[in-house]
Amino acid sequence: MMEASTDRGMVMADDGFSDEERMLLDLVERFVDEQLMPLERVVLAREAAGQPLELTEEEERPLLDLCRTTGLWALDAPEEVGGAALPPRVMLAIHERLARTITPFQFPPDSPNLHMLMEVATPEQREKYMEPYAQGIAKSAMAISEPEAGSDPAAMRTRAVADGDHWVINGRKIWVSRVPSADFSILMAATDPALGARGGITAFIVDKGTPGFEVEREIPMLGGLRTYELRIDNLRLHDRQRLGEVGQGFAPMQTRLTVRRLEIGARSVGMASRALSMMCQHVQQREVFGQLLADRQAVQWWIADAATKIHATRLMVRDAAAKASRGEDIRTEASMLKVFATEMAAEVVDHAMQSFGALGMTREMPFGVLAARLRMSRIYEGPSEVHRMVVARRAIRQYGGS
């Protein structure tokens, strides 16, 4: 059971966009409404049956073809590889719109890995990996987390040891998304464990099918998603597969994480806007004990708080995007945004589910998937507690001086 998409007004009140940018955002809106929303019934039924919440190749192919004909690809890739080089504020507005639907689809390529490649790839790597990736021809994965290291890069145990002009890598990675379909993966490994994040972590590019880079198991996640645990056993890579300088992998990895954290903020706004729209439509139709839910003060306060917090979060997204465009260090803003946005959206979705009563608990509605995605967002790309710790440390330095 799906509602008609009438929540455009919640995401269209954007300031500071040029006419050309507004036309692009309108195109994205139409793509979401006309191409992705109709697929929700199919993917929800798939998830309810215990299957992965993903599109089949037959479903995804015409969407990718349409992206190419309409220009909805390589949006933030450099112009020299055929990209549009869109600034962060436009890209984040696009992510907000895409997140209104639970249909799992992204305009190619996935931006965070692209930005890491843009920062440190050699000319050879740009031609072999970044260009086909930017053009949506190749897919990638990122292997950072480990079973025992968690969010602490200093505890990374996957070890890369130099052997002439090669590296031999051993270890394990976990919570890696999309690796079975990835044409290449970016692998983080410790080259000097004593230095940790300050000069001891190096990035490598691993081609699909390279011996020693094996999927150990598939891990079902909330909301029909899948991640993977990897076993890295005497993986042998030529030094030309090294991404960036030896020991200097942490900084470009942080760039990649910051991009993803801003996307999570923008996508949280999109998910919350979808939930608020559904709630506002429903409470004007549902009568309980002789009174519309829309006339109940508790429900009105849910709606007022949701609209206010969505507005505040969107402003946080825009502020971070503006600072990113100016080349400022936005790690603190990214941490603030990730915590605030995910918790805000989780609250809005929960209230929307409550307003629907038992219907909100069904797998015929998108709320369960939205709630699961938001719950996971409080863990991946750094759990909320770690981000709060980071923000607190910086706030103490800023405000705690005499």
C-alpha positions as CSV (number, residue, x, y, z in Angstrom):
1,M,0.0,0.0,0.0
2,M,1.7,3.2,-1.2
3,E,0.8,6.8,-1.0
4,A,1.0,9.2,-4.0
5,S,4.2,11.2,-3.9
6,T,3.2,14.7,-2.9
7,D,6.1,15.6,-0.7
8,R,8.0,17.6,-3.3
9,G,7.1,20.9,-1.5
10,M,9.1,19.8,1.5
11,V,12.3,19.4,-0.6
12,M,11.8,22.0,-3.3
13,A,12.2,25.1,-1.1
14,D,15.8,25.4,-1.9
15,D,17.7,28.7,-2.1
16,G,20.9,29.6,-3.9
17,F,20.5,27.4,-7.0
18,S,21.0,28.7,-10.5
19,D,18.2,28.1,-13.1
20,E,20.3,25.3,-14.6
21,E,20.7,23.6,-11.3
22,R,17.0,23.9,-10.6
23,M,16.3,22.2,-13.9
24,L,18.6,19.4,-12.9
25,L,17.0,19.0,-9.5
26,D,13.5,18.9,-11.2
27,L,14.9,16.2,-13.5
28,V,16.0,14.2,-10.4
29,E,12.5,14.7,-8.9
30,R,10.9,13.3,-12.0
31,F,13.3,10.4,-12.1
32,V,12.5,9.5,-8.5
33,D,8.7,9.9,-9.0
34,E,8.4,8.2,-12.4
35,Q,11.1,5.6,-12.3
36,L,12.0,4.6,-8.8
37,M,8.7,5.0,-6.8
38,P,6.8,2.5,-9.0
39,L,9.4,-0.1,-8.1
40,E,8.8,0.2,-4.4
41,R,6.1,-2.5,-4.3
42,V,8.5,-5.0,-5.9
43,V,11.4,-4.4,-3.6
44,L,9.2,-4.3,-0.5
45,A,7.7,-7.7,-1.5
46,R,11.3,-9.0,-2.0
47,E,12.4,-7.7,1.4
48,A,9.3,-9.2,3.1
49,A,10.1,-12.6,1.6
50,G,13.6,-12.4,3.2
51,Q,15.4,-11.7,0.0
52,P,18.0,-8.9,-0.5
53,L,16.4,-5.5,-0.9
54,E,18.0,-4.8,-4.3
55,L,17.2,-4.4,-7.9
56,T,17.7,-7.2,-10.4
57,E,20.0,-6.6,-13.4
58,E,16.9,-6.5,-15.6
59,E,15.4,-3.8,-13.4
60,E,18.6,-1.8,-13.0
61,R,19.7,-1.8,-16.7
62,P,17.0,0.5,-18.1
63,L,17.5,2.9,-15.2
64,L,21.2,3.1,-16.0
65,D,20.4,3.6,-19.7
66,L,18.0,6.4,-18.8
67,C,20.7,8.0,-16.6
68,R,23.0,8.1,-19.6
69,T,20.5,9.6,-22.0
70,T,19.4,12.3,-19.5
71,G,22.9,13.1,-18.1
72,L,22.3,11.8,-14.6
73,W,25.7,10.2,-14.2
74,A,29.2,11.3,-13.3
75,L,27.6,14.3,-11.7
76,D,30.5,15.2,-9.4
77,A,33.3,13.6,-11.4
78,P,35.9,15.9,-13.0
79,E,35.1,17.3,-16.4
80,E,38.3,15.7,-17.9
81,V,36.7,12.3,-17.5
82,G,33.3,13.4,-18.8
83,G,31.8,14.5,-15.5
84,A,29.7,17.5,-14.6
85,A,31.9,18.5,-11.6
86,L,28.8,19.6,-9.6
87,P,29.5,21.3,-6.3
88,P,28.7,19.7,-3.0
89,R,25.5,21.8,-2.4
90,V,24.0,20.4,-5.6
91,M,25.1,16.8,-5.0
92,L,23.7,16.8,-1.5
93,A,20.4,18.2,-2.8
94,I,20.3,15.3,-5.3
95,H,21.0,12.8,-2.5
96,E,18.1,14.3,-0.5
97,R,15.7,13.7,-3.3
98,L,17.0,10.2,-4.0
99,A,16.4,9.2,-0.4
100,R,12.7,9.9,-0.6
101,T,12.3,6.4,-2.1
102,I,13.4,3.1,-0.7
103,T,14.2,1.7,-4.1
104,P,17.9,1.1,-3.9
105,F,19.4,3.0,-6.8
106,Q,22.2,5.6,-7.1
107,F,23.3,7.7,-10.0
108,P,26.7,6.3,-11.0
109,P,29.2,6.4,-9.6
110,D,29.2,6.1,-5.8
111,S,30.7,9.5,-4.8
112,P,32.9,8.8,-1.7
113,N,35.2,6.3,-3.5
114,L,35.4,8.6,-6.5
115,H,36.6,11.4,-4.3
116,M,39.3,9.3,-2.8
117,L,40.5,8.3,-6.2
118,M,40.4,12.0,-7.3
119,E,42.6,12.9,-4.5
120,V,45.5,10.4,-4.8
121,A,45.2,8.2,-7.9
122,T,48.2,8.2,-10.3
123,P,47.7,9.0,-13.9
124,E,47.7,5.3,-14.7
125,Q,45.2,4.6,-11.9
126,R,43.0,7.4,-13.1
127,E,42.8,5.9,-16.6
128,K,42.4,2.3,-15.5
129,Y,40.1,2.8,-12.5
130,M,38.7,6.3,-12.0
131,E,37.6,7.0,-15.6
132,P,35.5,3.9,-16.1
133,Y,34.2,4.3,-12.5
134,A,33.2,7.9,-13.1
135,Q,31.4,6.8,-16.3
136,G,29.4,4.2,-14.5
137,I,31.1,1.3,-16.4
138,A,32.9,-0.1,-13.3
139,K,31.8,-0.6,-9.7
140,S,33.8,-0.4,-6.6
141,A,33.9,-1.5,-2.9
142,M,35.7,-0.2,0.1
143,A,37.3,-2.4,2.8
144,I,38.2,-0.6,6.0
145,S,36.6,-2.2,9.1
146,E,37.9,-5.3,10.8
147,P,36.3,-7.8,13.1
148,E,38.4,-6.6,16.1
149,A,39.4,-3.1,15.2
150,G,36.0,-1.4,15.0
151,S,36.2,2.3,14.5
152,D,39.8,2.6,15.7
153,P,42.2,2.8,12.8
154,A,45.2,2.4,15.1
155,A,44.0,-1.1,15.9
156,M,43.9,-2.2,12.2
157,R,45.5,-5.6,12.0
158,T,45.4,-6.2,8.2
159,R,49.1,-6.0,7.4
160,A,50.9,-5.1,4.2
161,V,54.5,-6.0,4.0
162,A,56.8,-4.8,1.2
163,D,58.5,-7.6,-0.9
164,G,60.6,-6.0,-3.6
165,D,58.3,-4.2,-5.9
166,H,55.3,-6.0,-4.5
167,W,53.2,-6.0,-1.3
168,V,52.0,-9.1,0.6
169,I,48.9,-8.5,2.5
170,N,47.2,-10.7,5.2
171,G,44.2,-10.0,7.4
172,R,40.4,-9.8,7.5
173,K,37.8,-7.2,6.7
174,I,34.2,-7.0,7.6
175,W,31.0,-5.0,6.8
176,V,32.1,-4.5,3.2
177,S,29.2,-3.7,0.8
178,R,28.8,-4.6,-2.8
179,V,32.1,-6.6,-3.0
180,P,30.7,-9.5,-5.1
181,S,29.7,-7.1,-7.9
182,A,32.7,-4.7,-7.5
183,D,35.2,-4.6,-10.4
184,F,37.8,-3.3,-7.9
185,S,38.0,-2.7,-4.2
186,I,40.0,-0.1,-2.2
187,L,41.7,-2.0,0.7
188,M,43.1,-0.3,3.7
189,A,46.1,-2.0,5.5
190,A,48.7,-1.2,8.1
191,T,52.2,-0.8,6.7
192,D,53.6,0.4,10.1
193,P,51.3,-0.6,12.9
194,A,53.3,1.4,15.4
195,L,52.3,4.6,13.7
196,G,48.7,3.8,13.2
197,A,46.6,6.6,11.6
198,R,49.6,9.0,11.8
199,G,51.7,7.5,9.0
200,G,51.1,3.8,9.3
201,I,48.1,3.1,7.0
202,T,48.2,2.6,3.3
203,A,45.5,2.1,0.6
204,F,45.6,-0.4,-2.2
205,I,43.5,-1.2,-5.2
206,V,42.5,-4.8,-5.6
207,D,41.1,-6.1,-8.9
208,K,38.2,-8.5,-8.9
209,G,39.3,-12.1,-8.9
210,T,42.8,-11.4,-7.5
211,P,44.0,-14.5,-5.6
212,G,44.0,-14.1,-1.9
213,F,41.1,-11.7,-1.7
214,E,38.2,-13.9,-0.9
215,V,34.7,-13.5,0.4
216,E,34.4,-15.5,3.7
217,R,30.7,-15.0,4.2
218,E,27.7,-13.0,3.4
219,I,26.1,-11.1,6.3
220,P,22.4,-10.3,6.2
221,M,21.7,-6.8,7.6
222,L,18.6,-4.9,8.6
223,G,16.3,-3.7,5.9
224,G,17.2,-6.5,3.4
225,L,20.8,-5.3,2.9
226,R,23.9,-7.5,2.6
227,T,27.5,-6.9,3.7
228,Y,30.5,-9.3,3.5
229,E,33.4,-10.5,5.5
230,L,36.6,-10.9,3.6
231,R,39.6,-13.2,4.1
232,I,42.9,-11.7,2.9
233,D,45.4,-14.5,2.6
234,N,48.8,-13.8,1.1
235,L,47.3,-11.3,-1.3
236,R,50.1,-10.2,-3.5
237,L,49.9,-6.8,-5.2
238,H,52.4,-4.9,-7.4
239,D,53.4,-1.5,-6.0
240,R,51.5,0.2,-8.8
241,Q,48.3,-1.0,-7.0
242,R,49.2,1.2,-4.1
243,L,46.8,4.1,-3.9
244,G,48.6,7.2,-2.6
245,E,51.9,7.4,-0.6
246,V,53.0,4.7,1.7
247,G,51.7,5.3,5.2
248,Q,49.5,8.2,4.0
249,G,46.2,6.4,3.5
250,F,44.4,7.8,6.5
251,A,43.9,11.3,5.1
252,P,42.3,10.4,1.8
253,M,40.2,7.7,3.6
254,Q,39.0,10.5,5.8
255,T,38.1,12.6,2.7
256,R,36.1,9.6,1.5
257,L,34.4,9.2,4.9
258,T,33.5,12.9,5.2
259,V,31.8,12.8,1.8
260,R,29.7,9.8,2.9
261,R,28.8,11.5,6.2
262,L,27.5,14.6,4.4
263,E,25.5,12.3,2.1
264,I,24.0,10.6,5.1
265,G,22.9,14.0,6.5
266,A,21.3,14.9,3.2
267,R,19.7,11.5,2.8
268,S,18.3,11.6,6.3
269,V,16.5,14.8,5.4
270,G,15.0,13.1,2.4
271,M,13.9,10.1,4.4
272,A,12.4,12.3,7.1
273,S,10.6,14.4,4.5
274,R,9.0,11.3,3.0
275,A,7.8,10.1,6.4
276,L,6.4,13.6,7.3
277,S,4.6,13.8,4.0
278,M,3.0,10.4,4.6
279,M,2.1,11.3,8.1
280,C,0.5,14.6,7.1
281,Q,-1.6,12.9,4.4
282,H,-2.7,10.1,6.7
283,V,-3.7,12.2,9.8
284,Q,-6.1,14.3,7.7
285,Q,-8.0,11.2,6.7
286,R,-7.9,9.0,9.9
287,E,-10.5,9.7,12.5
288,V,-10.2,8.3,16.0
289,F,-12.8,8.6,18.7
290,G,-14.7,11.1,16.6
291,Q,-11.8,13.4,15.9
292,L,-9.3,13.5,13.1
293,L,-5.7,12.7,14.1
294,A,-4.7,16.0,12.5
295,D,-6.7,17.8,15.3
296,R,-5.0,15.9,18.1
297,Q,-2.4,18.1,19.9
298,A,0.1,15.2,20.3
299,V,0.1,14.6,16.5
300,Q,0.3,18.3,15.7
301,W,3.4,18.5,17.9
302,W,5.0,15.5,16.1
303,I,4.4,17.3,12.8
304,A,5.6,20.7,14.1
305,D,8.8,19.2,15.6
306,A,9.4,17.2,12.4
307,A,9.1,20.2,10.1
308,T,11.3,22.3,12.4
309,K,14.1,19.7,12.7
310,I,14.0,18.8,9.0
311,H,14.5,22.6,8.3
312,A,17.4,22.8,10.8
313,T,19.1,19.7,9.4
314,R,18.8,21.0,5.8
315,L,20.5,24.2,6.9
316,M,23.3,22.1,8.5
317,V,23.7,20.3,5.2
318,R,23.9,23.5,3.3
319,D,26.4,25.0,5.7
320,A,28.7,22.0,5.5
321,A,28.4,22.0,1.7
322,A,29.3,25.7,1.5
323,K,32.4,25.2,3.7
324,A,33.4,22.1,1.6
325,S,33.3,24.2,-1.5
326,R,35.6,26.7,0.1
327,G,38.1,24.0,0.9
328,E,37.5,24.3,4.7
329,D,38.1,21.4,7.1
330,I,34.6,20.2,7.8
331,R,35.3,17.0,9.8
332,T,33.6,18.5,12.9
333,E,30.6,19.6,10.9
334,A,30.4,16.2,9.3
335,S,30.4,14.5,12.7
336,M,27.7,16.9,14.0
337,L,25.6,16.4,11.0
338,K,25.8,12.6,11.0
339,V,24.6,12.4,14.6
340,F,21.9,15.1,14.4
341,A,20.5,14.1,11.1
342,T,20.2,10.3,11.7
343,E,18.6,10.8,15.1
344,M,16.3,13.4,13.8
345,A,15.1,11.3,10.9
346,A,14.7,8.2,13.1
347,E,12.4,10.2,15.4
348,V,10.3,11.5,12.5
349,V,9.9,8.0,11.0
350,D,9.0,6.6,14.3
351,H,6.3,9.1,14.8
352,A,5.0,8.6,11.3
353,M,4.8,4.8,12.0
354,Q,2.9,5.5,15.2
355,S,0.4,7.7,13.5
356,F,-0.4,4.9,11.1
357,G,-1.0,2.4,13.9
358,A,-0.9,-1.3,13.0
359,L,-0.6,-0.3,9.3
360,G,2.7,1.4,10.0
361,M,4.1,-1.9,11.3
362,T,3.4,-3.8,8.0
363,R,6.1,-4.6,5.4
364,E,3.7,-3.3,2.8
365,M,4.7,0.2,3.9
366,P,8.2,1.8,3.5
367,F,8.6,2.7,7.2
368,G,10.3,-0.5,8.2
369,V,13.0,0.0,5.5
370,L,13.4,3.6,6.3
371,A,13.8,2.9,10.1
372,A,16.3,0.1,9.4
373,R,18.4,2.3,7.1
374,L,18.5,5.1,9.7
375,R,19.3,2.7,12.5
376,M,22.2,1.4,10.5
377,S,23.3,4.9,9.7
378,R,24.0,5.5,13.4
379,I,26.6,2.8,13.2
380,Y,28.3,2.8,9.8
381,E,30.8,5.5,8.8
382,G,31.5,5.8,12.5
383,P,29.0,5.2,15.3
384,S,27.3,8.2,16.9
385,E,29.2,7.7,20.1
386,V,32.6,8.1,18.3
387,H,31.3,11.2,16.5
388,R,30.1,12.7,19.8
389,M,33.5,12.1,21.3
390,V,35.2,13.8,18.3
391,V,32.9,16.8,18.6
392,A,33.3,17.0,22.3
393,R,37.1,17.0,22.1
394,R,37.1,19.8,19.6
395,A,34.5,21.8,21.5
396,I,36.6,21.5,24.6
397,R,39.7,22.8,22.8
398,Q,37.6,25.7,21.2
399,Y,35.6,26.8,24.2
400,G,37.6,25.5,27.2
401,G,40.5,27.9,27.0
402,S,41.0,30.6,29.6
